[in-house]
C-alpha cells in the first residue's frame, strides 16, 4: 500500500509476455478465441503465437452450444502451424474434422 492508504494500480500490459501467456493458458481455447484475444493488442499478439496452441482443449460443457465449435477448432489448429501435440474435441469431433486435422498436419510437416 502507498502511504496515502490506497493501493497502487497495476498495468497488466507491463507483465512479461511469458507470464501473460501462462495466465492466458489457464483459459480454454474457446474463451481465448471468443473473448480474451479481444481484450488488448498484447493478448491478441500472444494468442496468435503458434507455440501458444500446442494444446487445444475445446471441451464443450454445454454452456455455449450456439457456437460453431468445429470452425473454432479449425481456426485454433491453423494458428498452431503444426505445433499441436494435444487436442480435445470429444463432444463435437467428426470424421470430417479428423480428416481436416490429418490433411493440415501432413501439409504442415511437408512444408519443412
Secondary structure, DSSP 8 states (H G I E B T S, - for coil): --TTS------GGGS-HHHHHHHHHTS-HHHHHHTGGGT-HHHHHHHT-GGGGSEEE----STTTTS-HHHHHHHHHHHHTT---EEE-TTT--HHHHHHHHHHHHHHHHH-
